[in-house]
Amino acid sequence: MFRFEVTPDEGDAFFVQSDSRDVLRWEKTTKGASAAQLNDNIQMAALYKIAFIAATRHKQYVGTLAEFEEQHAIEVVDDDEDEDGDGLDPIQPAASTTT
């Protein structure tokens, strides 16, 4: 779904990958939310909540949504971009070259 770079006011930035479970939880906990909105007219509040849900699920953040919003900057990272330039997703292990 989305890959976020999350930068706290204090500490090091980290990456978190959202998936369908995070979007489903966002839909269930946000009045009037629909996955179609993510393609048509995405709002920053939706991105923050999805990033928060994903970071919480991945155990990369402990706290409330309000604290997350106040203390973190987020950026959606294009799948073609990556922070170390190796083309690998740091969340997923590299494929084995042995057969």
Salt bridges, closest charged atoms under 4 A:
ASP19 OD2 - ARG21 NH2 2.56
ASP19 OD2 - ARG57 NH2 3.26
ASP22 OD1 - ARG57 NE 2.78
GLU83 OE1 - ARG3 NH2 2.98
ASP89 OD1 - ARG3 NE 3.97
